[in-house]
C-alpha cells in the first residue's frame, strides 16, 4: 500500500526528466520520459518533455499533439465548462501539463 509520502516511480522519472531539461541534457530527459511512459502511458508531461527534447520538427509536433490529445481526454469536462467565472480552468494547477502541451504544440507549429 502506498502512503501519502510515496512518489510513484513514473513521477520520479518525469521529475528527473525536467531536471535534465533544465541543464540541457535533452537525451537524458527523453530517456527518462520514455521510461515514465512505459510505466504510465497517459502522462501528459512526459510527452511534453519528449516534444521539447526532440531534434526533428515532425517529432516535436507528434509528441506535442499526443500531449494535447491526452489532455483533452483527461480534462474533457473541464475544457467544456471553461472559461467561466465559476470555473477558472487556466488557474487550476492540475491542468498545467495540458497547458504546457498546448504551448509546446503552438511553438512547434
Rosetta blueprint (number, residue, H / E / L):
1 X L
2 X L
3 X L
4 X L
5 X L
6 X L
7 X L
8 X L
9 X H
10 X H
11 X H
12 X H
13 X H
14 X H
15 X H
16 X H
17 X H
18 X H
19 X H
20 X H
21 X H
22 X H
23 X L
24 X L
25 X L
26 X H
27 X H
28 X H
29 X H
30 X H
31 X H
32 X H
33 X H
34 X H
35 X H
36 X H
37 X H
38 X H
39 X H
40 X L
41 X L
42 X L
43 X L
44 X H
45 X H
46 X H
47 X H
48 X H
49 X H
50 X H
51 X H
52 X H
53 X H
54 X L
55 X L
56 X L
57 X H
58 X H
59 X H
60 X H
61 X H
62 X H
63 X H
64 X H
65 X H
66 X H
67 X H
68 X H
69 X H
70 X H
71 X H
72 X H
73 X H
74 X H
75 X L
76 X H
77 X H
78 X H
79 X H
80 X H
81 X H
82 X L
83 X L
84 X L
85 X L
86 X L
87 X L
88 X L
89 X H
90 X H
91 X H
92 X L
93 X H
94 X H
95 X H
96 X H
97 X H
98 X H
99 X H
100 X H
101 X H
102 X H
103 X H
104 X H
105 X H
106 X H
107 X H
108 X H
109 X L
